[in-house]
Amino acid sequence: MERGEDGRSASLERRDTRPFSMVGVTWTDPAARVTGTVEVRAREAGSGAWSPWLRLDGDSGQGESGAARGGTEPAWVGPSDGVEARVRSAAGTSAGLPAGLRLDLIDPKAAPGSEGANAMEPAAFRVGEVGESDEPVPDGSGPASQDPAPDGSSDPAPQETEEPAPEVSPSGPETSPSAPAPGGSASPSTQPSPSAPPSASATPSGTPLPPAPPSTAPKPPITSRAGWGADESISPEEPGYLPDGKVKAVVVHHTAESNSYTCAQGPAVVRGIYAYHVKQLGWKDVGYNFLVDKCGTVYEGRKGGVDRPVMGAHAYGFNAETTGISVLGTYTDTAPPQAAMVSVARIAAWKLGQYGVDPAGTTTLTAGDSGRNYMGKTWAKGARMTFPTIHGHRDGYNTQCPGDAFYQQLATLRSWAAGPVTGLTLSSVTGAGKSGTTYYTKAGITVKWSATTPAALIRQYELLVDNKVAATTAGGATSATASLAAGKHAVAVRAVHQSGRTTTTPAVTVVAETTAPSFTTKPSLALRTGTVSTTAVPVTLGWKATNAAALKEVRLTAPVAKVYGPTTSSAAHTAKPGTATAWKMTAHDQAGNTANASVTQTPVIVQETSATRAGSWTAKSSSSYLGGKSSSSSAKNASLSWTFTGKSVAWIVSRASSSGQAHVYVDGTKAATVDLKSATTKYRDAIWTKTWSTNAKHTIKIVVVGTSGRPTVTTDGIVYLK
């Protein structure tokens, strides 16, 4: 990698390479870091398109004991065959770039034992000084470039070697005796299962292994090292375990690389990180205890047993008391997908649950070395530091990890891991009607709910009726049914988190009852005022329905369909004259009980020609009159009378501004004086009505008043209901 003249920058121009999918920048001193920007971009194999510049985290920050080199986090770039890099010190700093800058390329596309079994070897090549030729590295494991002298002069520096650096222990007391996992790699769990009880297993050398205690949380599915294709031959050193044998906290990371990988590429990304940590940085194994891809798949990281307190290399100064979980990708601007968040919460809850640690609590850790975190807080070696039991890498080290957007989600992650279930809401009760705040049902109900805690972290839901469990469902369910005895009940939903902590919704009142509504006033018809025609007579339909609990509605089902509220007791309609029509109604209560009632009546039109006459009347013809004819009189005391048998009657007239008045007599008794005067001309107008409770024989007589200046009365006849 060619340095700038000021020693504060370096670059590698576009180079053709053998295929690779992951890239990182390393340097000679494992303790050094780049205080500036490290950027790379790659050329996509096949299309030849160059990616945007990808910024790498300038320090892997784990602090592995015995590391051979320092380096950035590696970045997944996908299948590529060309690369370009640039490095620059931060403005305002006097520090130059570390010596021995090298661009390392990894091709992890195939697992050991498959076709292309050597694919985990770095696919890099050596780049000489200006004017020299590019020369592929014979064994595929050498540097991608060689630096000039550290002072920036043009004299080439001595060639970097691949010999391991001297043993270094930047983590102080975190170094512990190494011990292999029983039987080689860690257990290849693929399904959730309870933790195994403590065992008396030992390493091949006879050293007892730390116990694998049972957990208060279920074990999630974990893809074993064999499952993601770990080449165990490149890291033969036995694993180490936490000195006190107890995980006190979980440190959350991101791998600070591209998020463009697919779910199917997750194992290759893990293989690439593993190869980079071991082959390029000189660590004994991958640094993280667990890795999680954006689709939620969990991968076993450092070997030694997923259920054991394996010492990782992920949190400089605090490796000796923690376990590390890293999500593949960069989450500075965007939080990980929920699937990844859920898996991190499940792993964290399971590991902390093995040691009785509350995921929502705090813990005290002893610093293995002096340090400073991303927020500027500093401490000395041996300091007792308080952390959330689930915290971000930046809390204990000066790094952006796990990214701003991910860091802001850690409170949510703690809540998911610790419980209880949050956001639990009883959303609806079906099979029941609601009046006010009370539900009514015949017996059976379906209760629906929702929660913000993901289903994978919920053990079960319980439907409670009067504080007793009426139904139990799995954590992924959103509804349950129950059959209620007659009476008033309190219904609620209780969510049981995988930790055993519970949350219960406020109870709702549900009344179970089977009493049908009643029509205290049966449906009936009465004539009303309005325009009459040979096809439609204005009528009023009346009724009264009640219910012991809560009436929901009354439905008219024939001759037309209408729905009326519980307090409505009448409605305007029209009926066809000369036809017996059934008016059918059904009352519904909130519980679903019903009652039916109906009435059948016939409107009958009686023309003026059928009336008994007295005085002078003149016949008039017009299509505007009912039946085409009407009778008119201006003579005082001229009269018309009709006799009928029915329960409701209406007098039909024509009206204008010159119309006069008439007295109306019912069964010989004066009932009203009606003024026919109207500002607008009206025909076939039912101007006066009378209704009785039962059918009976009645006589209606109209008498002309002879109103001064407007004596004329014009009538079409009457209509009555029978």
Secondary structure, 3 states (H helix, E strand, C coil): CEECCCCCEEEEEEEEEEEEEEEEEEECCCCCCCCEEEEEEEEECCCCCECCCEEECCCCCCCCCCCCCEECCCEEEEEEEEEEEEEEECCCCCCCCCCCCEEEEECCCCCCCCCCCCCCCECCEECCCCCCCCEECCCCCCCCCCCECCCCCCCECCCCCCCCCCCCCCCHHHCCCECCCCCCCCCCCCCCECCCCCCCCECCCCCECCCCCCCCCCECCCECHHHHCCCHHHCCCCCEECCCCCCCEEEEEECCCCCCCCHHHHHHHHHHHHHHHHHHCCCCCCCCCEEECCCCCEEECCCCCCCCCECCCCCCCCHHHEEEEEECCCCCCCCCCHHHHHHHHHHHHHHHHCCCCCCCCEEEEECCCCEECCCCCEECCCCEEEEECEEEHHHCCCCCCCCHHHHCCHHHHHHHHHCCCCCCEEEEEECCEEECCEEEECCEEEEEEECCCCHHHEEEEEEEECCEEEEEEECCCCEEEEECCCEEEEEEEEEEECCCCEEECCCEEEEECCCCCEEEEEEEEEECCEECCCCCEEEEEEEEEECCCCEEEEEEEECCCEEECCCCCEEEEEECCCCCEEEEEEEEECCCCEEEEEEEECEEEEEHHHCEEECCCEEEECCCCHHHEEEEECCCCCEEEEEEEEEEEEEEEEECCCCCEEEEEECCEEEEEEECCCCCCEEEEEEEEEEEEEEEEEEEEEEECCCCCCCCEEEEEEEEEC
